[in-house]
Amino acid sequence: MTRYLPIEGKGWYDIPYGAITSVDTPNLWAAGRLTSADRDAYASVRVMGTAFATGQAAGVAAAQYAAGRQHDVPAIRAELLRQGALV
């Protein structure tokens, strides 16, 4: 049965970095519909706007990784902010 629940607080939520990283492959990220989420969260994670955002984050993470900054979450966050992303 489908349930629609409003997001509490400000009406948005964070997607943790671990939701787009592979557990066993250090240079693999998954974005959009491949993002890891529980059943309730998946309904809102798989929509286009969120897919774009996770794709941008995965691209930045891959670029940082290629530059030698392996899973440097503060650097990834800083670059996303520099690009004007909502984080």
C-alpha positions, 0 to 999 in steps of 0.5 A: 500500500502506498503511503504519502507522508510529508517530510518533516522540518524544512521539507527536505532531507540529506542523502548521505555520501554512503548512499552513492558509493559502492561497498566493495569497489572504491572507484564506483558510484551509483546515482539516480535510481541506483542510489541506495535507500530504504523502501520509504525513501526510495520513492522520493530519491528516484525522481528526476531532480534528485537523480540529477543531484546524485549524478552531480555528486557522483561526478564530483566524487569521481573527479576528486577520486581521480585527483587522489582525494579518495572519498574526501567528503569535505572536499566533495561537499566544498566543490558541490557548493562551489558549483552552486549545488544545494547541499 
